[in-house]
Amino acid sequence: MTVRITMSHPSLFIRTLKKAAVPAKAAVEAIVGSGFVDEDGNEWERKAEPAVEYQPAEWYYKPWVNEIETDIDSDDFDSGIGVFEHWLTNEEGTTELGDFFNILVERQASGYTVHYNKRVSVYIDPAMASENNLTSASDVESYVEENYYDLDEDDQNDISDIDVDEDGTEWVEIEWTG
C-alpha cells in the first residue's frame, strides 16, 4: 500500500528573501575640475549621487508543509498516527525526518576546577649542583622551583590532595555516533 504522509504545523514557516536590505548612503556632491589627476594624467571628477535611506529587507513567509510517499506492507492501521509511527520506526522515517530539520541536541554539563599534588622525582648529580652553585638543600629547593620545567623528571604517577570545585554549567552538543 502506498501512503502519503503530510507534515505541517501552523507555526512553522519557510522564509525566503523577497527584497534585500538597502544600506543608507550619504549624498555626494559633484566635483568637476577640482585639480585631482589620476595615474594616467586625466583630470578626475566625481558625479553627484543622491542620499539613500536605509530600507529593511522584505521576507516572504509560506507555511511549511512536507509530503512523503512511502510503501507500507500492511493495511492494519486505524489512524493516521499509527501509519506515521510505523513509517517513523520501520521505514527509514527517522533518516528522512532528520533530513528535513537541522536537529541539534544539547545537554547541560558542569565544568570543574581541579587542584592536586603530583609526586615527581629528579636526581641532581654533583656536576649539575656544582655548575649551578647548589651548596645546600635550600639552594636545591629554590633551583627546582625556578627550573622544574627544564629538569629530566621521573614521573611517579602518584597524585594526592585532590581538590575539586564545580565551576558552572553550560550547554554542550551531544555527539551522534552511528
N, C-alpha and C positions, 0 to 999 in steps of 0.2 A: 504494500500500500504506500503510495506517495502522499506525503502530507506537507503542507506549507505552514511554517511557524512564523508568525509576525510578532516582532518585539517592538514596543514603543512605550513611552511614558509621557504624560502631559508636561512634565518639567524638564525633559531632555530635548536639546535643540542642537542643530548643526549651524555654526556661524560661518558665513562667507563674506568676504570683503566686497562691498558694493562700490565704494569710492575711497581712495587712500586719503590720509590726512594731508593737509597743505600747511607747511610751516609759515609763520609770519615772516615778512621781509620788509625792511625799511625802504622808503623811496630813495632813488638815486638821481642826483641832478646830472644834467648833461655837461660834459666838459669838451669844448672844441677849441683847438688852437692854444692849448694850455702850455705848450713848450715841452711836453713829455715826448720822448722819442724812443721807439722800440729798437731792438738789436739790428734791424735792417735799415735804420735811419728814417723810418716813416714816422710822421707825427702821429701821436696817439690821441685818440678821442674816445670819450665814453658817452654812450647814448643814455638818455633819461629812461628810468624804469619806475613805474608807479609802485606805491606801497601795496603789500598784500596782507590781508588779515588772515589770522590763523583759522583754519577750517578743520573741524574734527573729522575723523574717518567715519564713514557710514557703513554699517553692517546689515546684512540680511540674515534673518534667523528663520529656519524652517524646522518643523518638528522632526525629531529623529525617529525614523522607522526603519526597521531592518527585517527582511524576509529571507527565510531559508527553506529550501525544498529538500526533503530527505526521504529515503525509502525506509519504512519501518515494517518489520516482518510480522506484525501482529495487528489484529483488529480488536484486541481485548481492552481498549481504553474507553472509559465512560466520561472522561472530561478532558479539556484542553491541557490542564495542568499535568494530567497523567501522561499525555503524549510528550509534553515538554520535559518532564522528569526522565522519561525513558530516553529521549534524544540526548539529554544532558549527560546521563550516566552511561549509556550504552552505544551511542552513535557518533562519536567524535564531537559531541556538543561542547565539552569543556575547551577543546582546542579552538573550535570556531568562535565560541563566545569570547575567549581570551583575545582573539584577533580583532574583535570589534572594539574593545576598550583598551585603554592604557591602564593596566592594573598595577598598582603599587601597594604592597602590603608592608607596613612598618610595625615594629613593636617597641615598647618603651624599655630602655636598658639603662642601668646605672653605671656610672664611672667611679673609679676608686683611686685614692691616693694611697700608696703603699711605701712604708719606710721599713728597712730591715738592715741587719748587720750581716756581713758575709766574711767568712774566715778564709784568708789568703796567706800563704807562706812565701817568704822571699829570703834568699841567702845572700848576704852581703859579704863577699870574701875580703881577705886582708888587703888585696891590691885595690879594690874599689874603695874600701874605707880610707886607705892612705891617699888615694887620688882625690878624694872629696874631703879630706881633713876631718874624718869622723873619729873622734878620740874617746867618746863616751856614749852611753846608751841614750842620753837625751839628744846628742848630736845626730845619732842614727834615726831617732824618732822624728826629729824635725826634718831631716833629709827625706825620709819616706813620705811624710805629709806633703812636702813640696814637689816630690818627683815620683809619686806612686805610679803614674801613667807610663813612665819610662822603664820600670823595673820588669824583669823577667819573672813573672809570678807563677806559683804552683797553686792553682785553684783547688781548694779542698772541698768545694761544693757544700760546705756547712753554712746554713743560713739560720740566724737566730734573731730573737727580739722583733718578730714581725708585727707591725702596727698598721692596721687597715682602717681607713675612713672613707665612708661613702661620700662622693663628691658631686652629687647632682645626677639628673637623668636627662636623657634625650631620646628622640625617636630615631631608630636605625632601620634600614630596609632589610627585610628578610630575604636572604639569598635563596633562589629556587634551584634545585638540582633535579636532574632527570630529563 
